[in-house]
């Protein structure tokens, strides 16, 4: 099999149908299924002619444009392993990633930070010319062969390379009924950027897999403008992080005929936001919960909406359990776990067999989330078993922020924690004990961290709270400085 071939197969039966439209407030950039297929397979040809070989790793430093998904699928079509990364990452951050994956080549847009690495850099302008080249045949692979690598922050504070197989695309079909209610007739508008993995999967690859149409707002379109372009282009499903739906509701617009429902992921859906959306549109919001190692596996759906206060139900075909302290499945509270047999589960962390093994208990992958089951089988999440932070849908490890800030000579002891600031909303805060000023700490963060990882608040303390074993007590920091209570 080949993951890219699976995604593009439905388009063969409808070559002239609209596969993707990039929507601005003016003219849209329209891609038929035939144009998309040609661009992907032409890009595969160009990558091979540039000297890459099947199995090589391609580090992607591309911006918010259609070249991102085309390059991603083109690499996989050729048997090359793409490594998509956020363009917001700084040079030191992307340097760590390049050192870990040892890319054979880097593709890059102008103005995006590059690593200090000897791999040749392919300019995005030249990359775009590949779309017109003669197509190659899809490179065939075993279902368990490596297809792509994504990065996630680990509890150690260092980014970890998450390796996924071609079979991961088969697991995404469980979302079609278990979350999306997706059909070939849908026009799914995803409000995220092309280079966000939530957009890449939910907003692009999944609609293409069923022969549906993907709609993506052009760069510069504000969330408040999305309902206008969604109505103009007949979107039937909207997908976005909860914060984007919140901003949509601030604008003055009326629901349009054909809107079926909305999809959210990346951060917890506030029940109040869901109720406000229902009141405005008459349609529901369906939340999904997942992670880089397994995409989404819990969700509400049009066929089975999530009871309020829960994350929804295991998607059909998923084997999910809540493990107690002994490792036995039960109703919880306990650790939420996914069975090893799930086709969407990762192959492991690159070159980290011990770290990979530590995430399993027998045949169960431990998500790190505490949860309990309701009598009707819905799953209620109870927070992280570790201290992972969520910044606008991005998972950020406290250690990664702390390492960057601690390099400032006058920082003293440093801690980072997620602080609730309102219903369903939180920020990253930095705490330090040294004589450094808040402005110096802020400048250090700006130089060393991507924007979404940078703290929004800086709080100097005489000392950091610690556990009896001497570890930083981030729970105490959260409770003492949370902003959502009087």
C-alpha positions as CSV (number, residue, x, y, z in Angstrom):
1,X,0.0,0.0,0.0
2,X,0.9,3.7,-0.2
3,X,-0.7,6.3,2.1
4,X,-0.7,8.9,-0.6
5,X,-2.3,6.6,-3.2
6,X,-5.0,5.7,-0.7
7,X,-5.8,9.5,-0.2
8,X,-6.0,10.2,-3.9
9,X,-7.8,7.1,-5.1
10,X,-11.4,8.4,-4.8
11,X,-10.5,11.4,-7.0
12,X,-9.8,9.0,-10.0
13,X,-13.6,8.5,-10.4
14,X,-14.3,12.3,-10.3
15,X,-11.2,14.0,-11.8
16,X,-13.0,17.3,-12.6
17,X,-14.7,17.7,-9.2
18,X,-13.4,20.4,-6.9
19,X,-10.9,18.8,-4.5
20,X,-9.6,22.0,-2.8
21,X,-10.3,25.7,-2.9
22,X,-8.2,28.3,-1.1
23,X,-10.7,31.0,-0.2
24,X,-10.0,34.7,0.2
25,X,-12.4,37.6,0.1
26,X,-11.8,37.8,-3.7
27,X,-11.1,35.1,-6.2
28,X,-10.5,31.5,-5.0
29,X,-7.6,29.3,-6.0
30,X,-9.4,26.1,-7.2
31,X,-7.9,22.6,-7.5
32,X,-9.7,19.7,-9.2
33,X,-8.9,16.2,-8.1
34,X,-7.0,15.7,-11.4
35,X,-4.9,18.8,-10.8
36,X,-4.2,17.7,-7.3
37,X,-3.1,14.2,-8.4
38,X,-0.9,15.6,-11.1
39,X,0.8,18.0,-8.7
40,X,1.4,15.3,-6.1
41,X,2.9,12.8,-8.5
42,X,4.9,15.5,-10.4
43,X,6.3,16.6,-7.1
44,X,7.3,13.0,-6.4
45,X,9.2,12.9,-9.7
46,X,11.0,16.2,-8.9
47,X,12.0,15.1,-5.5
48,X,13.5,11.8,-6.9
49,X,15.3,13.7,-9.7
50,X,16.8,16.1,-7.1
51,X,18.7,13.2,-5.7
52,X,16.4,11.9,-2.9
53,X,15.9,8.1,-2.6
54,X,13.1,6.1,-1.1
55,X,13.6,6.0,2.7
56,X,15.3,9.4,2.8
57,X,13.9,12.0,5.2
58,X,12.7,15.3,3.9
59,X,12.5,18.2,6.4
60,X,9.6,20.5,5.5
61,X,10.0,24.2,6.3
62,X,7.1,25.5,4.2
63,X,4.5,28.2,4.9
64,X,0.7,28.4,4.7
65,X,0.1,27.5,1.1
66,X,-1.0,24.5,-1.0
67,X,2.6,23.5,-1.6
68,X,2.6,22.1,1.9
69,X,0.1,19.2,1.4
70,X,1.3,18.6,-2.2
71,X,4.9,18.2,-1.0
72,X,3.9,16.0,1.9
73,X,1.9,13.6,-0.2
74,X,4.4,13.8,-3.1
75,X,7.2,12.7,-0.8
76,X,5.1,9.7,0.5
77,X,4.1,8.8,-3.1
78,X,7.8,8.5,-3.9
79,X,8.6,6.5,-0.8
80,X,10.4,9.5,0.8
81,X,9.6,10.2,4.5
82,X,8.3,13.8,5.0
83,X,8.9,15.5,8.3
84,X,6.4,18.5,8.5
85,X,7.3,21.2,11.0
86,X,5.8,24.4,12.2
87,X,7.2,27.5,10.4
88,X,7.0,29.3,13.8
89,X,10.0,27.3,15.1
90,X,13.2,29.2,15.7
91,X,16.6,28.3,14.3
92,X,17.7,26.6,17.6
93,X,14.5,24.7,17.8
94,X,14.6,23.4,14.2
95,X,18.3,22.7,14.7
96,X,17.4,20.1,17.4
97,X,14.9,18.5,15.1
98,X,17.3,18.3,12.2
99,X,20.0,16.7,14.4
100,X,17.4,14.1,15.5
101,X,16.1,13.1,12.1
102,X,19.3,13.6,10.0
103,X,17.4,14.8,6.8
104,X,18.8,14.1,3.4
105,X,17.2,17.3,2.1
106,X,15.3,20.4,3.4
107,X,12.5,22.1,1.4
108,X,12.0,25.7,2.5
109,X,10.0,28.9,1.9
110,X,11.8,32.2,2.1
111,X,11.9,33.8,5.5
112,X,11.4,30.6,7.5
113,X,14.1,29.7,9.9
114,X,16.5,26.9,8.8
115,X,18.7,24.6,10.9
116,X,22.5,24.7,11.0
117,X,22.7,21.4,9.1
118,X,24.7,20.2,6.0
119,X,21.6,18.8,4.2
120,X,21.0,20.7,0.8
121,X,18.1,23.1,0.8
122,X,15.5,23.0,-2.0
123,X,13.9,26.4,-2.6
124,X,10.1,26.4,-2.6
125,X,10.0,28.3,-5.9
126,X,11.8,25.4,-7.6
127,X,9.7,22.9,-5.7
128,X,6.5,24.5,-7.2
129,X,7.8,23.8,-10.8
130,X,7.9,20.0,-10.0
131,X,4.1,19.9,-10.2
132,X,4.1,19.9,-14.0
133,X,6.6,17.0,-14.3
134,X,5.6,13.6,-15.6
135,X,4.0,11.5,-12.8
136,X,5.7,8.6,-11.1
137,X,4.2,5.3,-10.0
138,X,3.4,5.1,-6.3
139,X,6.1,3.4,-4.3
140,X,4.5,0.4,-2.7
141,X,5.2,-0.4,1.0
142,X,4.1,-2.8,3.7
143,X,1.4,-1.4,6.1
144,X,3.9,-1.2,8.9
145,X,6.6,0.6,6.9
146,X,7.5,4.1,7.9
147,X,5.5,6.8,6.0
148,X,6.1,10.1,7.9
149,X,7.4,11.6,11.1
150,X,5.8,14.3,13.2
151,X,7.2,16.0,16.3
152,X,5.7,16.3,19.7
153,X,7.0,17.7,23.0
154,X,7.8,15.1,25.6
155,X,7.6,15.3,29.3
156,X,11.4,15.5,29.2
157,X,11.1,18.9,27.6
158,X,12.8,17.8,24.4
159,X,10.9,17.3,21.1
160,X,10.3,13.7,20.2
161,X,10.1,12.3,16.7
162,X,6.9,10.3,16.3
163,X,7.1,7.7,13.6
164,X,3.9,6.7,11.7
165,X,3.3,3.9,9.3
166,X,1.3,3.8,6.0
167,X,-1.5,2.0,7.9
168,X,-2.2,5.2,9.8
169,X,-4.4,6.3,7.0
170,X,-6.7,3.3,7.5
171,X,-7.4,4.4,11.1
172,X,-8.6,7.8,9.9
173,X,-11.6,6.1,8.4
174,X,-12.8,5.4,11.9
175,X,-13.3,9.2,12.2
176,X,-15.6,9.5,9.2
177,X,-18.6,8.1,11.1
178,X,-17.2,8.3,14.7
179,X,-16.5,12.1,14.5
180,X,-17.1,13.8,11.1
181,X,-20.3,12.3,9.6
182,X,-18.3,12.9,6.4
183,X,-19.7,12.1,2.9
184,X,-18.5,12.6,-0.6
185,X,-21.1,15.4,-1.0
186,X,-19.6,17.5,1.9
187,X,-17.6,20.7,1.5
188,X,-15.5,20.8,4.7
189,X,-14.0,24.2,5.6
190,X,-11.0,23.9,8.0
191,X,-10.0,27.3,9.5
192,X,-6.4,26.2,10.3
193,X,-3.2,26.8,8.3
194,X,-2.1,24.3,5.7
195,X,1.0,23.4,7.8
196,X,-1.0,22.4,10.9
197,X,-1.4,18.6,11.2
198,X,-5.0,19.1,12.3
199,X,-5.6,20.8,9.0
200,X,-3.6,18.3,7.0
201,X,-5.6,15.4,8.3
202,X,-9.1,16.6,9.0
203,X,-9.2,19.5,6.6
204,X,-7.5,18.0,3.5
205,X,-6.6,14.3,3.4
206,X,-9.8,13.0,4.9
207,X,-12.1,14.9,2.5
208,X,-9.9,13.8,-0.4
209,X,-10.1,10.2,0.7
210,X,-13.9,10.1,0.3
211,X,-13.9,12.4,-2.8
212,X,-15.3,15.4,-0.9
213,X,-14.2,19.1,-1.2
214,X,-11.7,20.8,1.1
215,X,-12.1,24.5,1.7
216,X,-9.2,26.5,3.3
217,X,-9.3,30.2,4.1
218,X,-6.4,32.1,2.5
219,X,-3.7,33.5,4.7
220,X,-4.9,36.8,6.2
221,X,-8.6,35.8,6.5
222,X,-9.6,36.6,10.1
223,X,-11.7,34.1,12.1
224,X,-14.5,36.7,12.2
225,X,-14.6,36.6,8.4
226,X,-14.9,32.8,8.1
227,X,-18.7,32.6,8.3
228,X,-18.9,35.0,5.4
229,X,-16.7,33.0,3.1
230,X,-18.1,29.7,4.4
231,X,-21.6,30.8,3.4
232,X,-20.5,32.1,0.1
233,X,-18.9,28.8,-0.8
234,X,-21.5,26.5,0.6
235,X,-19.5,24.9,3.5
236,X,-21.4,22.0,5.0
237,X,-19.0,21.3,7.9
238,X,-16.6,23.7,9.7
239,X,-13.5,22.5,11.5
240,X,-11.4,24.7,13.8
241,X,-9.9,25.0,17.3
242,X,-12.4,26.1,19.9
243,X,-10.9,29.6,20.1
244,X,-11.6,30.2,16.4
245,X,-15.3,29.2,16.9
246,X,-15.4,31.7,19.9
247,X,-14.1,34.5,17.6
248,X,-16.6,33.6,14.9
249,X,-19.4,34.1,17.4
250,X,-18.3,37.6,18.1
251,X,-19.0,38.7,14.5
252,X,-22.4,39.6,13.1
253,X,-23.7,36.9,10.7
254,X,-26.6,34.6,10.2
255,X,-26.3,30.8,9.7
256,X,-26.6,29.6,6.1
257,X,-28.6,26.8,4.6
258,X,-26.6,23.6,4.3
259,X,-24.4,24.0,7.4
260,X,-24.6,20.6,9.2
261,X,-22.2,20.9,12.2
262,X,-18.8,21.9,13.4
263,X,-15.7,19.9,14.5
264,X,-13.2,20.9,17.2
265,X,-9.9,19.5,18.5
266,X,-6.6,20.7,19.8
267,X,-8.0,22.0,23.2
268,X,-10.9,21.3,25.4
269,X,-14.3,22.4,24.2
270,X,-16.0,24.6,26.8
271,X,-19.6,23.5,27.2
272,X,-20.7,27.2,27.2
273,X,-19.1,27.7,23.8
274,X,-20.9,24.6,22.5
275,X,-24.3,25.9,23.8
276,X,-23.6,29.4,22.3
277,X,-22.8,27.8,18.9
278,X,-26.0,25.7,19.0
279,X,-28.1,28.7,19.9
280,X,-26.6,30.8,17.0
281,X,-26.7,28.1,14.3
282,X,-29.0,25.4,15.3
283,X,-26.1,23.0,14.6
284,X,-23.9,21.1,17.0
285,X,-20.1,21.2,17.7
286,X,-18.5,17.8,17.9
287,X,-15.2,17.5,19.8
288,X,-12.4,15.0,19.3
289,X,-9.6,14.0,21.6
290,X,-6.3,12.6,20.3
291,X,-2.6,13.0,20.3
292,X,0.4,12.9,17.9
293,X,1.0,9.2,18.7
294,X,-2.5,8.2,17.6
295,X,-4.4,11.1,16.1
296,X,-8.0,11.2,17.5
297,X,-9.8,8.2,19.0
298,X,-12.5,9.7,21.3
299,X,-15.2,12.0,19.9
300,X,-18.8,13.0,19.7
301,X,-20.5,12.7,16.3
302,X,-23.7,13.6,14.5
303,X,-24.9,10.1,15.1
304,X,-23.9,10.1,18.8
305,X,-23.3,13.5,20.2
306,X,-21.1,13.7,23.3
307,X,-23.0,14.1,26.6
308,X,-22.1,17.5,28.1
309,X,-18.9,17.3,30.2
310,X,-17.4,14.4,28.4
311,X,-15.0,14.0,25.5
312,X,-17.4,11.6,23.7
313,X,-17.2,7.9,22.9
314,X,-14.5,5.7,21.5
315,X,-14.7,5.8,17.7
316,X,-16.1,2.6,16.1
317,X,-13.3,0.1,15.7
318,X,-11.1,1.6,18.4
319,X,-10.0,-0.4,21.5
320,X,-9.9,2.0,24.4
321,X,-9.5,1.2,28.1
322,X,-9.1,3.0,31.4
323,X,-6.4,1.3,33.4
324,X,-6.2,1.3,37.2
325,X,-3.0,1.2,39.1
326,X,-2.6,-2.5,38.6
327,X,-3.0,-2.2,34.8
328,X,-6.5,-3.7,34.8
329,X,-9.2,-2.1,32.6
330,X,-12.2,-0.6,34.4
331,X,-14.5,2.4,34.6
332,X,-11.9,4.7,36.2
333,X,-10.6,7.0,37.4
334,X,-7.5,5.7,35.7
335,X,-5.1,6.2,32.8
336,X,-6.7,6.4,29.4
337,X,-5.1,3.8,27.1
338,X,-5.2,2.7,23.4
339,X,-4.6,-0.9,22.4
340,X,-1.5,-1.8,20.5
341,X,-3.6,-3.2,17.6
342,X,-5.0,0.2,16.6
343,X,-3.8,0.9,13.0
344,X,-3.4,4.6,13.9
345,X,-0.9,4.0,16.7
346,X,2.6,5.1,16.1
347,X,5.5,2.8,15.3
348,X,7.6,4.4,18.1
349,X,9.8,7.4,18.9
350,X,12.7,7.6,16.5
351,X,15.9,6.0,17.9
352,X,14.3,5.9,21.4
353,X,13.3,2.3,22.1
354,X,13.3,2.7,25.9
355,X,11.2,5.9,25.7
356,X,8.8,4.0,23.4
357,X,8.6,1.0,25.7
358,X,7.9,3.2,28.7
359,X,4.7,4.4,27.1
360,X,3.2,0.9,27.1
361,X,1.8,-1.3,29.8
362,X,1.5,-4.7,28.2
363,X,-0.6,-4.3,25.0
364,X,-1.8,-0.8,26.0
365,X,-0.4,2.5,25.0
366,X,-0.7,5.0,27.9
367,X,-1.9,8.4,26.8
368,X,-1.0,10.1,30.0
369,X,-4.6,11.4,30.5
370,X,-6.7,10.6,33.5
371,X,-10.3,9.6,32.7
372,X,-13.4,7.8,33.8
373,X,-16.3,6.3,32.0
374,X,-20.0,7.3,32.4
375,X,-22.7,4.7,32.7
376,X,-23.6,5.2,29.0
377,X,-20.0,4.6,27.9
378,X,-18.8,8.2,27.3
379,X,-15.4,9.1,28.5
380,X,-14.9,12.0,30.9
381,X,-11.3,13.3,31.0
382,X,-9.9,14.4,34.4
383,X,-6.6,16.2,33.3
384,X,-3.1,15.1,32.5
385,X,-1.2,12.6,34.6
386,X,1.8,14.7,33.9
387,X,2.2,18.5,33.6
388,X,1.9,18.9,29.8
389,X,0.6,22.3,28.8
390,X,-1.8,23.2,26.1
391,X,-1.2,26.5,24.2
392,X,-4.0,27.2,21.7
393,X,-4.2,23.6,20.7
394,X,-0.4,22.9,20.7
395,X,1.0,20.6,23.3
396,X,4.0,22.1,25.1
397,X,6.2,20.5,27.7
398,X,7.1,22.8,30.7
399,X,10.7,21.6,30.5
400,X,11.1,22.9,27.0
401,X,10.1,26.4,28.1
402,X,12.1,26.2,31.3
403,X,15.3,25.1,29.4
404,X,15.0,28.2,27.1
405,X,14.5,30.7,30.0
406,X,17.0,29.1,32.3
407,X,19.8,30.0,29.9
408,X,19.4,33.6,30.9
409,X,22.1,34.2,33.5
410,X,20.0,36.1,36.0
411,X,16.9,33.9,35.7
412,X,17.5,31.9,38.9
413,X,15.1,29.0,39.3
414,X,12.5,28.8,36.5
415,X,9.2,27.0,36.1
416,X,6.5,27.0,33.5
417,X,2.8,26.1,34.1
418,X,-0.5,26.4,32.4
419,X,-2.9,28.8,34.1
420,X,-6.7,28.7,33.6
421,X,-7.9,32.2,32.7
422,X,-11.5,31.5,31.8
423,X,-14.0,28.8,30.7
424,X,-12.0,26.5,28.4
425,X,-9.1,29.0,28.1
426,X,-5.6,28.9,29.6
427,X,-2.2,30.5,29.1
428,X,1.4,29.5,29.7
429,X,3.0,31.4,32.6
430,X,6.7,31.6,33.5
431,X,7.8,31.8,37.1
432,X,11.4,32.7,38.1
433,X,13.3,33.7,41.2
434,X,16.4,35.6,40.0
435,X,17.0,39.3,39.5
436,X,16.2,39.2,35.7
437,X,13.5,41.6,34.7
438,X,10.2,40.4,33.1
439,X,11.3,42.2,29.9
440,X,14.6,40.3,29.8
441,X,12.7,37.0,30.3
442,X,10.3,37.9,27.6
443,X,13.1,38.7,25.2
444,X,14.8,35.4,26.0
445,X,11.6,33.5,25.2
446,X,11.2,35.4,21.9
447,X,14.7,34.5,20.9
448,X,14.5,30.8,21.8
449,X,10.9,29.7,21.5
450,X,8.2,29.6,18.8
451,X,5.4,32.1,19.5
452,X,2.9,29.5,20.7
453,X,5.4,28.3,23.3
454,X,6.2,31.7,24.7
455,X,4.7,32.5,28.1
456,X,1.9,35.1,28.1
457,X,2.6,36.1,31.7
458,X,5.8,36.4,33.8
459,X,5.6,36.1,37.6
460,X,8.7,36.6,39.8
461,X,8.6,34.6,43.1
462,X,10.9,34.5,46.1
463,X,11.0,30.7,45.8
464,X,9.3,28.0,43.7
465,X,7.0,25.6,45.5
466,X,8.4,22.1,45.6
467,X,7.2,18.6,46.4
468,X,8.8,16.6,49.3
469,X,11.1,15.0,46.8
470,X,12.4,18.4,45.6
471,X,10.5,18.5,42.3
472,X,8.8,21.7,41.1
473,X,5.2,21.6,42.2
474,X,3.4,22.9,39.1
475,X,0.0,22.0,40.5
476,X,0.6,24.4,43.4
477,X,1.7,27.1,40.9
478,X,-1.5,26.6,38.9
479,X,-3.8,26.8,41.9
480,X,-2.1,29.8,43.5
481,X,-2.0,31.9,40.3
482,X,-5.0,30.8,38.2
483,X,-7.0,33.7,36.7
484,X,-10.5,32.1,36.4
485,X,-11.5,32.5,40.0
486,X,-12.1,35.6,42.1
